[in-house]
Amino acid sequence: MSTHFHTLTIKELKRETAKTVSIAFDIPESLTSDFKYDAGQYLTIKANVNGEEIRRSYSISSYGDEALQVSCKMIDGGKMSTHLVNNVGVGDALEVMPPMGNFTVESIEKPLVLFAAGSGVTPIFSILKKALKEGNNSIKLFYGNRSEEEVIFKNQLESIRANHPDRFLVQQFLSSDGERLDSERTQNLVNGIGEAQYFICGPEGMIAAVKEGLEKANVSSSNITIEYFASPKSEKPAVEMVASGEVNDIIAELDGERHKITLESGESILDAANRIGIDPPFSCQSGVCTTCKCKVLSGEVEMENNFGLGEDEAEEGFVLSCISKPTSAGVVVSWDEA
């Protein structure tokens, strides 16, 4: 799969809330295969904002025959989100990387229980549409927001509920009314559901509370899939560089070429690669989005934490280069193998 940016034209803009916009892209026929995606994945967008190159990842909210679409909520101080919500228009071009991400549904036969808060509903919305289109399972969505005005996809969700009353249940929780998706509420919501797949996306505090509630309800961790939009706080200390030139010297493969890199104090593998200008794929730089994933071909590498990769990927030797540092001599990593 290509990990390079492609220039895409904005086909349609839709204002979802005062601070949220959905952006649909026109995909040229030559790029159709590159931009095939599964529900729950994301796109990395690159833009020049006030002279600064910024990259951010946004979840895909479309599915099936719909035009490829991401949804972006403006956050306080967010340079890219402010730019996308306030400045871009139909016909404008953006640099976009092909879809990535593991927040996807393996089976649409089991019941789905979806938990979302705020803009965390974006990948959930895509998963919901896939399940309705391709499966016959029951689907429950528990969706939290600060106020009714901030509910993203409000009208679309109501339309889906009306058209699929036998399959789809949605419950809204507004913190302005004192309603929150806390641990106790989550436990009560899922008691008696039985075997199901659980998907969670939203702010870190909400994710932790919902996960705790599911555990109290004896939901197996193997049935829980989580998507973080920011790196959760980790009690694990940052990986320290070993003071050895041999350890700091690594080989990195990208686009069929090998580059020798000497990491400086405190640098991650991604930092060092960017410093020498080889431009590997990356976006969030916090160990969440997985855009910077590479494979360790030789030597030992340690990540600060792992909230982005699946257990199978970690076992196969993949790491997130933005939070990884070598811990042995002879390290060789490859973005071409990712």
The 8 nearest C-alpha neighbors of each residue, nearest first, counted from 0:
[[1, 2, 33, 97, 337, 3, 32, 98],
 [2, 0, 3, 97, 33, 96, 4, 98],
 [3, 1, 280, 96, 0, 97, 4, 290],
 [4, 2, 1, 96, 5, 280, 97, 95],
 [3, 5, 96, 95, 94, 6, 2, 97],
 [6, 4, 95, 94, 96, 7, 3, 97],
 [5, 7, 94, 93, 92, 95, 4, 8],
 [8, 6, 92, 93, 5, 94, 24, 25],
 [9, 7, 92, 25, 91, 90, 24, 10],
 [8, 10, 24, 89, 90, 91, 11, 23],
 [11, 9, 24, 25, 23, 89, 8, 90],
 [10, 12, 23, 89, 9, 22, 13, 24],
 [13, 11, 22, 21, 23, 89, 14, 20],
 [12, 14, 21, 20, 15, 11, 22, 23],
 [13, 15, 20, 16, 19, 21, 12, 17],
 [16, 14, 19, 20, 151, 13, 152, 21],
 [17, 15, 19, 18, 14, 149, 151, 148],
 [16, 18, 19, 15, 14, 149, 148, 20],
 [19, 17, 73, 16, 72, 20, 84, 15],
 [20, 18, 72, 16, 15, 71, 17, 14],
 [19, 21, 14, 15, 71, 13, 70, 84],
 [22, 20, 70, 13, 69, 12, 71, 14],
 [21, 23, 12, 68, 69, 11, 70, 20],
 [24, 22, 68, 11, 10, 67, 66, 9],
 [25, 23, 9, 10, 67, 8, 26, 68],
 [24, 26, 10, 8, 9, 7, 27, 23],
 [25, 27, 24, 31, 30, 28, 7, 34],
 [28, 26, 29, 30, 25, 31, 7, 8],
 [27, 29, 31, 30, 26, 32, 25, 33],
 [28, 30, 27, 31, 32, 26, 33, 34],
 [31, 29, 33, 28, 27, 32, 34, 26],
 [32, 30, 28, 34, 33, 29, 26, 35],
 [31, 33, 35, 34, 30, 29, 28, 36],
 [34, 32, 30, 31, 35, 97, 1, 0],
 [33, 35, 97, 31, 32, 36, 98, 30],
 [36, 34, 32, 33, 31, 37, 98, 97],
 [37, 35, 98, 34, 38, 40, 99, 97],
 [36, 38, 40, 39, 103, 35, 62, 98],
 [37, 39, 126, 125, 40, 103, 62, 129],
 [38, 40, 122, 103, 102, 126, 125, 37],
 [41, 39, 100, 99, 38, 59, 37, 58],
 [42, 40, 58, 59, 57, 98, 99, 100],
 [43, 41, 98, 57, 56, 96, 97, 58],
 [42, 44, 56, 96, 55, 95, 282, 57],
 [45, 43, 95, 55, 54, 94, 56, 42],
 [44, 46, 54, 94, 53, 95, 55, 43],
 [47, 45, 53, 52, 48, 94, 93, 54],
 [46, 48, 52, 51, 50, 53, 49, 45],
 [47, 49, 51, 50, 46, 52, 53, 82],
 [50, 48, 51, 47, 52, 78, 82, 46],
 [49, 51, 48, 47, 52, 53, 46, 78],
 [52, 50, 48, 47, 49, 53, 46, 78],
 [51, 53, 47, 46, 48, 50, 54, 45],
 [54, 52, 46, 45, 51, 47, 55, 79],
 [55, 53, 45, 282, 44, 43, 46, 52],
 [54, 56, 282, 44, 43, 283, 57, 53],
 [55, 57, 43, 42, 44, 282, 41, 283],
 [58, 56, 41, 42, 69, 43, 71, 59],
 [59, 57, 41, 122, 69, 121, 40, 42],
 [58, 60, 69, 41, 68, 61, 122, 40],
 [59, 61, 125, 121, 69, 122, 124, 68],
 [62, 60, 68, 125, 59, 67, 65, 66],
 [63, 61, 125, 65, 38, 129, 64, 128],
 [62, 64, 65, 61, 129, 66, 132, 128],
 [63, 65, 62, 66, 61, 67, 132, 129],
 [66, 64, 63, 62, 61, 67, 68, 23],
 [65, 67, 23, 68, 64, 24, 61, 25],
 [68, 66, 23, 24, 61, 65, 69, 59],
 [69, 67, 23, 61, 22, 59, 60, 66],
 [68, 70, 59, 60, 22, 58, 21, 57],
 [71, 69, 21, 20, 22, 60, 121, 58],
 [70, 72, 20, 19, 21, 80, 57, 73],
 [73, 71, 19, 18, 74, 80, 118, 20],
 [74, 72, 80, 18, 81, 19, 84, 71],
 [73, 75, 77, 76, 72, 80, 81, 18],
 [76, 74, 77, 73, 81, 78, 80, 72],
 [75, 77, 78, 74, 81, 73, 80, 79],
 [78, 76, 74, 80, 75, 79, 81, 73],
 [79, 77, 81, 80, 76, 82, 48, 53],
 [78, 80, 82, 81, 77, 83, 53, 55],
 [79, 81, 73, 83, 77, 82, 78, 84],
 [82, 80, 84, 73, 78, 79, 83, 77],
 [81, 83, 79, 86, 80, 85, 84, 78],
 [84, 82, 80, 87, 81, 85, 86, 79],
 [83, 85, 81, 82, 20, 80, 86, 73],
 [86, 84, 82, 83, 81, 87, 80, 88],
 [85, 87, 82, 83, 84, 88, 81, 80],
 [88, 86, 83, 85, 91, 82, 84, 89],
 [87, 89, 91, 90, 86, 12, 9, 11],
 [90, 88, 9, 91, 11, 10, 12, 87],
 [89, 91, 9, 8, 88, 10, 92, 11],
 [92, 90, 89, 9, 88, 8, 87, 93],
 [91, 93, 8, 7, 9, 6, 90, 94],
 [94, 92, 7, 6, 95, 8, 46, 91],
 [93, 95, 6, 45, 5, 4, 44, 7],
 [94, 96, 44, 4, 5, 43, 93, 6],
 [95, 97, 4, 43, 3, 42, 5, 2],
 [98, 96, 34, 33, 42, 95, 2, 99],
 [99, 97, 42, 41, 36, 34, 40, 96],
 [100, 98, 40, 41, 42, 97, 290, 101],
 [101, 99, 40, 102, 41, 289, 288, 98],
 [100, 102, 103, 40, 99, 39, 309, 308],
 [103, 101, 39, 100, 226, 40, 224, 225],
 [102, 104, 39, 101, 38, 105, 37, 40],
 [103, 105, 106, 107, 102, 126, 38, 39],
 [106, 104, 103, 107, 108, 102, 196, 109],
 [107, 105, 108, 104, 109, 196, 134, 130],
 [106, 108, 134, 109, 130, 136, 104, 105],
 [107, 109, 106, 136, 134, 110, 135, 130],
 [108, 110, 195, 107, 136, 111, 196, 106],
 [111, 109, 195, 137, 136, 138, 196, 108],
 [112, 110, 138, 196, 195, 197, 113, 139],
 [113, 111, 197, 139, 138, 140, 196, 198],
 [112, 114, 140, 198, 197, 139, 141, 199],
 [115, 113, 199, 141, 140, 142, 198, 200],
 [116, 114, 142, 120, 200, 119, 201, 199],
 [115, 117, 143, 201, 119, 142, 144, 120],
 [116, 118, 119, 144, 120, 201, 143, 115],
 [117, 119, 120, 121, 116, 72, 201, 151],
 [120, 118, 201, 200, 115, 116, 117, 121],
 [119, 121, 123, 115, 118, 124, 122, 116],
 [120, 122, 60, 124, 123, 119, 118, 58],
 [123, 121, 39, 125, 124, 58, 60, 59],
 [122, 124, 120, 126, 121, 125, 127, 39],
 [125, 123, 127, 121, 122, 126, 120, 60],
 [124, 126, 60, 38, 122, 128, 61, 127],
 [127, 125, 38, 123, 129, 124, 128, 39],
 [126, 128, 124, 130, 125, 129, 123, 131],
 [129, 127, 131, 125, 130, 126, 132, 124],
 [128, 130, 126, 132, 127, 131, 133, 125],
 [129, 131, 134, 127, 133, 128, 132, 107],
 [132, 130, 128, 129, 134, 133, 127, 135],
 [133, 131, 129, 130, 128, 134, 63, 135],
 [132, 134, 130, 131, 129, 135, 107, 128],
 [135, 133, 130, 107, 136, 131, 132, 108],
 [134, 136, 108, 137, 131, 133, 130, 107],
 [135, 137, 110, 108, 134, 109, 138, 107],
 [136, 138, 166, 110, 167, 111, 135, 139],
 [139, 137, 111, 167, 110, 112, 166, 168],
 [138, 140, 168, 112, 169, 167, 113, 111],
 [141, 139, 113, 169, 114, 112, 142, 168],
 [142, 140, 114, 170, 169, 113, 171, 115],
 [143, 141, 115, 171, 116, 114, 172, 140],
 [142, 144, 116, 172, 173, 171, 115, 117],
 [145, 143, 173, 117, 146, 116, 150, 172],
 [144, 146, 174, 173, 175, 149, 143, 147],
 [147, 145, 173, 148, 149, 144, 175, 174],
 [146, 148, 149, 150, 173, 145, 144, 175],
 [147, 149, 146, 150, 16, 17, 145, 151],
 [148, 150, 147, 146, 151, 16, 144, 145],
 [151, 149, 147, 153, 148, 144, 152, 146],
 [150, 152, 153, 15, 149, 16, 118, 117],
 [153, 151, 155, 154, 156, 15, 150, 124],
 [154, 152, 156, 151, 150, 155, 157, 15],
 [153, 155, 157, 156, 152, 158, 151, 159],
 [156, 154, 158, 152, 157, 153, 159, 160],
 [157, 155, 159, 153, 158, 154, 152, 160],
 [156, 158, 160, 154, 155, 159, 161, 153],
 [157, 159, 155, 161, 156, 160, 154, 162],
 [160, 158, 156, 162, 161, 157, 163, 155],
 [159, 161, 157, 163, 158, 164, 162, 167],
 [160, 162, 158, 159, 164, 163, 157, 156],
 [163, 161, 159, 160, 164, 158, 157, 165],
 [162, 164, 160, 166, 165, 161, 167, 159],
 [165, 163, 160, 166, 161, 167, 162, 168],
 [164, 166, 163, 167, 137, 168, 160, 162],
 [167, 165, 137, 163, 164, 138, 168, 136],
 [166, 168, 138, 164, 163, 160, 139, 137],
 [167, 169, 139, 140, 138, 160, 170, 166],
 [168, 170, 140, 139, 141, 171, 167, 160],
 [171, 169, 141, 142, 140, 172, 168, 139],
 [170, 172, 142, 143, 141, 173, 169, 144],
 [173, 171, 143, 178, 179, 142, 144, 174],
 [174, 172, 144, 178, 145, 175, 146, 176],
 [173, 175, 177, 178, 145, 176, 179, 144],
 [176, 174, 173, 177, 145, 146, 178, 144],
 [177, 175, 174, 173, 178, 146, 172, 145],
 [176, 178, 174, 175, 179, 173, 172, 145],
 [179, 177, 174, 173, 172, 176, 180, 175],
 [180, 178, 181, 174, 172, 177, 173, 143],
 [179, 181, 184, 185, 143, 205, 209, 182],
 [182, 180, 208, 184, 179, 183, 185, 209],
 [181, 183, 212, 208, 185, 209, 184, 211],
 [182, 184, 186, 185, 181, 212, 187, 180],
 [185, 183, 187, 181, 186, 182, 180, 188],
 [186, 184, 188, 212, 182, 187, 183, 209],
 [185, 187, 212, 183, 216, 184, 188, 189],
 [186, 188, 184, 185, 190, 189, 183, 216],
 [189, 187, 185, 186, 190, 184, 192, 191],
 [188, 190, 192, 186, 187, 191, 185, 216],
 [191, 189, 187, 192, 188, 186, 216, 193],
 [190, 192, 193, 189, 188, 187, 216, 194],
 [193, 191, 189, 190, 194, 195, 188, 110],
 [194, 192, 191, 195, 190, 189, 218, 110],
 [193, 195, 192, 196, 110, 109, 218, 222],
 [196, 194, 110, 109, 111, 193, 197, 112],
 [195, 197, 111, 222, 112, 110, 223, 109],
 [198, 196, 223, 112, 113, 222, 111, 224],
 [197, 199, 224, 113, 225, 223, 114, 112],
 [200, 198, 114, 225, 115, 113, 226, 224],
 [201, 199, 119, 226, 115, 225, 227, 114],
 [200, 202, 119, 116, 115, 206, 205, 117],
 [203, 201, 205, 204, 206, 116, 228, 200],
 [202, 204, 206, 205, 207, 231, 201, 227],
 [205, 203, 207, 206, 202, 208, 201, 209],
 [204, 206, 208, 202, 207, 203, 209, 201],
 [205, 207, 203, 209, 204, 208, 210, 201],
 [206, 208, 210, 204, 205, 209, 211, 203],
 [209, 207, 182, 181, 205, 211, 210, 206],
 [210, 208, 212, 206, 182, 211, 207, 185],
 [209, 211, 213, 207, 212, 208, 206, 214],
 [212, 210, 214, 208, 209, 213, 182, 207],
 [213, 211, 182, 186, 209, 185, 215, 214],
 [212, 214, 216, 210, 218, 215, 211, 186],
 [213, 215, 217, 211, 216, 218, 212, 210],
 [216, 214, 212, 217, 213, 211, 186, 218],
 [215, 217, 213, 214, 186, 218, 190, 212],
 [218, 216, 214, 215, 219, 213, 212, 220],
 [217, 219, 213, 214, 216, 220, 222, 215],
 [218, 220, 221, 222, 217, 223, 214, 213],
 [219, 221, 223, 222, 218, 214, 224, 213],
 [220, 222, 219, 223, 224, 218, 196, 197],
 [223, 221, 196, 220, 219, 197, 224, 195],
 [224, 222, 197, 220, 221, 198, 196, 225],
 [223, 225, 198, 197, 199, 222, 102, 226],
 [226, 224, 199, 198, 200, 227, 223, 102],
 [225, 227, 200, 102, 199, 228, 224, 201],
 [228, 226, 229, 200, 287, 225, 230, 201],
 [227, 229, 226, 287, 230, 201, 202, 288],
 [230, 228, 227, 231, 287, 285, 203, 202],
 [229, 231, 285, 287, 286, 232, 227, 228],
 [232, 230, 233, 229, 203, 227, 306, 287],
 [233, 231, 230, 234, 203, 235, 229, 304],
 [234, 232, 235, 231, 304, 236, 303, 230],
 [233, 235, 236, 232, 304, 237, 303, 231],
 [234, 236, 233, 237, 303, 304, 238, 232],
 [237, 235, 234, 238, 303, 233, 239, 304],
 [236, 238, 303, 239, 235, 302, 304, 322],
 [237, 239, 303, 236, 240, 324, 301, 302],
 [240, 238, 237, 241, 265, 324, 236, 326],
 [241, 239, 242, 238, 265, 264, 324, 326],
 [240, 242, 243, 239, 326, 246, 247, 327],
 [243, 241, 240, 244, 246, 247, 264, 245],
 [244, 242, 246, 245, 241, 247, 240, 328],
 [243, 245, 247, 246, 248, 242, 261, 328],
 [246, 244, 328, 248, 243, 247, 329, 327],
 [247, 245, 328, 327, 243, 244, 248, 326],
 [246, 248, 262, 244, 261, 245, 249, 243],
 [249, 247, 261, 245, 246, 260, 244, 262],
 [250, 248, 330, 260, 331, 259, 247, 261],
 [249, 251, 331, 259, 258, 260, 332, 330],
 [252, 250, 332, 258, 333, 257, 331, 259],
 [253, 251, 333, 257, 256, 334, 332, 258],
 [252, 254, 255, 256, 334, 335, 333, 251],
 [255, 253, 256, 335, 252, 334, 257, 279],
 [254, 256, 253, 252, 257, 335, 333, 334],
 [257, 255, 253, 252, 254, 258, 251, 335],
 [256, 258, 252, 251, 250, 253, 259, 255],
 [257, 259, 251, 250, 260, 252, 256, 253],
 [260, 258, 250, 249, 251, 257, 261, 248],
 [261, 259, 249, 248, 250, 262, 258, 271],
 [260, 262, 248, 247, 249, 263, 259, 271],
 [263, 261, 247, 271, 266, 260, 248, 264],
 [262, 264, 266, 265, 261, 271, 247, 267],
 [265, 263, 266, 262, 240, 242, 247, 239],
 [266, 264, 263, 267, 240, 239, 262, 324],
 [267, 265, 263, 270, 264, 262, 271, 268],
 [266, 268, 270, 324, 269, 323, 321, 322],
 [267, 269, 320, 271, 270, 324, 323, 272],
 [268, 270, 321, 320, 272, 267, 271, 273],
 [271, 269, 267, 273, 268, 272, 266, 274],
 [270, 272, 274, 268, 273, 269, 262, 266],
 [273, 271, 269, 274, 275, 270, 277, 268],
 [272, 274, 276, 270, 271, 278, 275, 277],
 [273, 275, 271, 272, 276, 270, 277, 269],
 [274, 276, 273, 272, 277, 271, 260, 278],
 [277, 275, 273, 274, 278, 272, 279, 271],
 [276, 278, 272, 273, 275, 279, 253, 274],
 [279, 277, 273, 276, 280, 272, 275, 281],
 [278, 280, 277, 281, 253, 272, 291, 273],
 [281, 279, 291, 290, 2, 278, 3, 282],
 [282, 280, 291, 290, 279, 284, 283, 54],
 [281, 283, 54, 55, 284, 290, 56, 43],
 [282, 284, 285, 55, 288, 281, 56, 287],
 [285, 283, 321, 282, 286, 281, 322, 287],
 [286, 284, 283, 230, 287, 321, 322, 229],
 [287, 285, 322, 284, 319, 230, 321, 307],
 [286, 288, 307, 230, 285, 289, 306, 229],
 [287, 289, 290, 283, 307, 286, 100, 56],
 [290, 288, 292, 291, 287, 307, 319, 286],
 [291, 289, 281, 288, 292, 280, 282, 99],
 [292, 290, 281, 280, 289, 319, 320, 293],
 [293, 291, 319, 289, 290, 318, 320, 337],
 [292, 294, 334, 337, 333, 317, 318, 319],
 [295, 293, 317, 333, 332, 316, 337, 336],
 [294, 296, 332, 316, 297, 331, 317, 333],
 [297, 295, 331, 332, 294, 333, 298, 330],
 [296, 298, 331, 330, 295, 329, 299, 332],
 [299, 297, 330, 329, 327, 328, 331, 300],
 [298, 300, 327, 326, 325, 330, 301, 297],
 [301, 299, 325, 326, 324, 323, 298, 302],
 [300, 302, 323, 324, 325, 326, 303, 299],
 [301, 303, 323, 304, 322, 324, 300, 305],
 [304, 302, 237, 322, 238, 323, 301, 235],
 [305, 303, 302, 306, 233, 235, 286, 322],
 [304, 306, 307, 308, 302, 286, 303, 287],
 [305, 307, 287, 308, 304, 286, 230, 227],
 [308, 306, 287, 305, 289, 288, 286, 309],
 [309, 307, 312, 306, 305, 313, 310, 289],
 [308, 310, 312, 311, 313, 307, 101, 306],
 [309, 311, 313, 312, 314, 308, 315, 305],
 [310, 312, 314, 309, 313, 315, 308, 316],
 [313, 311, 315, 309, 314, 310, 317, 308],
 [312, 314, 317, 310, 316, 315, 311, 309],
 [313, 315, 311, 312, 316, 310, 317, 309],
 [314, 316, 312, 313, 317, 311, 294, 310],
 [317, 315, 313, 295, 314, 294, 318, 312],
 [316, 318, 294, 313, 312, 293, 315, 295],
 [319, 317, 292, 293, 320, 294, 316, 313],
 [318, 320, 292, 321, 291, 322, 323, 286],
 [319, 321, 323, 269, 268, 322, 291, 318],
 [320, 322, 269, 284, 319, 267, 323, 286],
 [323, 321, 302, 320, 303, 267, 286, 319],
 [324, 322, 302, 320, 267, 301, 321, 268],
 [323, 325, 267, 300, 301, 268, 326, 302],
 [326, 324, 300, 327, 299, 301, 246, 330],
 [325, 327, 300, 299, 246, 324, 301, 241],
 [328, 326, 246, 299, 325, 298, 329, 330],
 [327, 329, 246, 245, 330, 298, 326, 248],
 [330, 328, 298, 249, 331, 297, 327, 246],
 [329, 331, 298, 249, 297, 328, 299, 250],
 [330, 332, 250, 297, 296, 251, 249, 295],
 [333, 331, 295, 251, 294, 296, 252, 293],
 [332, 334, 252, 294, 335, 293, 336, 251],
 [333, 335, 293, 337, 336, 253, 252, 294],
 [334, 336, 333, 253, 337, 254, 252, 255],
 [335, 337, 334, 333, 294, 293, 252, 332],
 [336, 293, 334, 335, 294, 292, 333, 317]]
